[in-house]
Amino acid sequence: MPNIPDNGSDVLTETKIRLEKPKLFRVLLHNDDFTTMEFVVFVLEYVFKKTDADAVSIMLKVHTEGVGIAGVFPYDVAYMKSQKAMNLAKSREYPLLCTIEEE
């Protein structure tokens, strides 16, 4: 076996990598005069996976206060869900507006 000199330069140092939690974003549903309450409940159940009771509660908040929180997600998920909800509405000729904002 060859004799390998040890000069102490082969020291491994341990580095700790800290991952930041992704920023979360709220998906907001906005009230309008044309989108039906039943459709908003459907969107909340189908896109945002809310229970029937939660969907009705959020829909009533949107109806009475003008805006309601459909869910809180990382940006990519929030964007995708808001687009899916608006595309569903557009396909049924409803002007439902979904926006996202940083929590």
Secondary structure, DSSP 8 states (H G I E B T S, - for coil): -------S---------------EEEEEEE--SSS-HHHHHHHHHHTS---HHHHHHHHHHHHHHSEEEEEEEEHHHHHHHHHHHHHHHHHTT---EEEEEE-
